[in-house]
Amino acid sequence: MLYTYYDYLDLPPGASAARIEAAYQTIKQRLDARTDETLVRLIHEAHALLSDPDQRHVYDEELERSAAEADAELKALLDDQASKPRTRRVQDVPTPLLAAIRAWAA
């Protein structure tokens, strides 16, 4: 999931009903004829879903489940990387230091 309905209304999860309504009204005032039709639809969908307490509760649970799955996937990837032996690489020597070493050695 790239964006949540909270993102479309520029709100943090857990925002109050009053903040949801205020954000929706503010965004609605900024919309004009040049605004992408898909974005307008998503903003209206976000307001409709987040304004309904039952739908919002189900949506919030889905967001939490998705976040937990993403965290578990990231942890597994990081644990897998940590278990593999690392190949050490020599850093490039900065040019001014390399020039100084060459001058000293000459």
N, C-alpha and C positions, 0 to 999 in steps of 0.2 A: 504494500500500500504506500503510495507516494505522498498523498495528502489526505488529511482527515477532514471531516466536516468542521471541526474546530478551526483548522487552518483556513478554510474558506471564509469563516467569519472573523478571523484573526483573534481567536480566543484561546485561553488555556483550557485543558480538560478540567471539569469541575466548576466552570463558570456558572454563576447564578442565572436564573431565568431572566432577571432584569437586565443583566449584562448581555445575554444572548439577544434579547429584543433590541437593546440600544445599539449593539454592534450591527445587527441586521438593518435597522433603520438608517444608520450612518452609511453603511455600504450601499444600500438601496439609493440613497441620495446621490452617491458618486457615479452610479451607473448611467450610461447614456447610450445613444443609438450605435456608437462605435464599439461598445463592449461586446466581446465574443459571446455568442448565443449559448454556447456550452457552459461558459463560466457563469452566466446569469442563471442558467438552470441549476447548476451545482450549488450556487448560493441560496436559491430558493429551497432546494432539497435539504440543505444543511439546516436552514432555519426551521423547516417543517419537522425534521427528525429531532433536532435538539430541543424544540419547544414541547414535544410530547414526552412526559417523564418516563412512561413505560418503554417507548422506542429508544429513548436516550439510554436507559439502563441497559438494555440489550446491546446497544451499540458500544457503550463503554466496556462491557464485559468482553465483547469481540476485540476491541482495541487492546485490552489487557492480555487476552489470549495470544494475539498476534505478537505483542511485544515480548511476552514470555518465550514464544517459539523462536523469535529472532535472537533473543539473548542466549538461549540454549544452543542455537546454531553457531553463533559467534564464539561461545565458550568452547564448543567442540573443535572448531577450526583453530583456535588459539592453543588449546591443549595438544592438538595434533602437531602443530608447528613446534611447540616446546619439546615434544618427545623426539623430534628428528634432530640429528646432529647438524650443527651449523658449520657452514663453510666460512672460514675467516678470509677476509680480503684486505689487502694492504691499501691504505688510503693513498690517494694521489698526494704527492708532496707539493705544497704551494709553490708557485713559480718564484717568488722572491726568495724563499728559503733555499730552493734548489740552486738558484743563481749564486747565493752566498756560499753554499757548500762547494760549488764548482770553483768559485774564486779562491776560496780558502785552500782547496786541494791543489790548485795550480801552482 
